[in-house]
Amino acid sequence: MRAGDELAPLEIPITRTLIVAGAIASRDYQDVHHDTELAHQKGSPDIFMNILTTNGLVGRYITDHFGPTAVLRKVAIRLGAPNYPGDTMVLTGSVEEVDGDTATIRVVGANGIGKHVTGTVTVTVPAGEPSVIASAEGRA
């Protein structure tokens, strides 16, 4: 892996089930994550995804790419445009820097109304693990 390498995009359909299940799994019982009527009353057009679900999806994106032995060292993200049901979030990433077996990856998750999540993930890929990032020259 080298600075400038791009990760393959990951498309995630944003369903009501994903939003509600993520909120329940992270014990976030705020009504805007599961109750459409209460979300409307609070000025939202629909329920929307919570940050903990987004954080999990970003982690999944990185570990799916680097493999099961990859270790997330730091995840620093910010939310922007909400993820509403019926949309698709596309996660993209690029390697910003590499130091030995540790890399910093810039991640963006965009949906139909803008950037839902931006940030960086620091990941360690143990030595000897094959990298799944194809370089610009086509080498793995």
N, C-alpha and C positions, 0 to 999 in steps of 0.2 A: 504494500500500500504506500502511496506517495501523495504528497500535497497536490491538490488539483484533481485527483481522481473523483469521479462521479459515481454515486450509488444509483442503482436502477430505481425508478419511481415505484411507489406502492399506492394503488388506488383502494380506498376504503369507503364502501357505501355507508352513509350515515342513516341508520334506521332507528326507529323508535326503540326497538328492542336493544340495540347497542347502547343508546343513550341511557335508558332506564337501567339496564343490567350493569352498566359501568358505575352509575350512581349508587346502586344498591351494593355492589361489590366493594366500593370504597366507603360505604356507610355515609354517603352524602345524601341526606333525605330532604334537601331543599326542594320545595315544591316546583321550582322552575325546571327541574330535571326529570319530572315525571307527571306533572299535572298540567295539561294544556290550558284548561280554563283559568287556573291561578297564574300561569305564565302570562296569559292574555291580560289579566287584571293588573299585572305588574309591568305592562307595556311591551312585552315580548310577543312576536308573532306566533311563537310556538315554544315547546320545550327545547332546551339546548344542552349540549354536552358539557360536563364538568371538567375542570383542569386535571383531576386525577386520572380520568379515563384517557384524556389526551396524553398525559405523561406516560401512561402504560402503552399506548399505541406508538409513541415515539421510541420507547424502549424496545418494543417488539420489532419495529422497523430496523433498528440497529442490530439487534441480535439475530434477526432473520438473515441479515446481510452477512454478518461476520461469523455466524455459526454459534453452536451451543456452548462453546467454551469461552466466548467473549464475555468480558466482565465490564458492566457499566460502572465507571468511576464517578461520573458527575453528569447530571442532567440539569441544564439551566434553560428553562423555556419561559416564554411570555405568550399570553393569549391575545388574539386580535378579534377578527370577525367570528361570530358564533357559528358552531356546527349545528345546523337544524336538520330534522328528519327530511329525507328525500334528496339531500345533496350528496356529493362525493368529495372526500378530502383526498388530495394527492400529496403524499409525502415525497420530498426529494432531499438529497443530501450531497455534500461534497466534503472531501477531506481537506481541512484547513492546514493542519500541521501534523507531523509524525515525529515521535521521539522514541526510538527503539520499538518496543511492541505496543506502544500507546499512541493513540491518534485522537485528534479533536475533529469532530464532524459538525459542520454547519447544517442544520435541518430547517426546512420550511414545509409547512403543511397548508396548502391552499384549497379553498372551496369556491363555490360559485360567486360568493360576494367579496372574496379577498383572502388575505393571509390569516388563517386560523391560529397557527402556532409558528413561532420563530425561536431559534435558540441554538445551543451547542450541546453536544454530548461528547464526553471524554470516555473512550473505550480502550480496554487492554485486550489484545488478542495474543494469547500465549505463543511463545516461539515454537516454530515447527508446524503451526497450523497453516494450512494453505489459505491464501487470501482469495476471496471471491470477487475482488474488485479487478476488473480488466483495465489495464492502463491504456493511455491514448494510442500506444503502439500495438495494442492487441494482446499484450502479455498478461498473464494472471499472476 
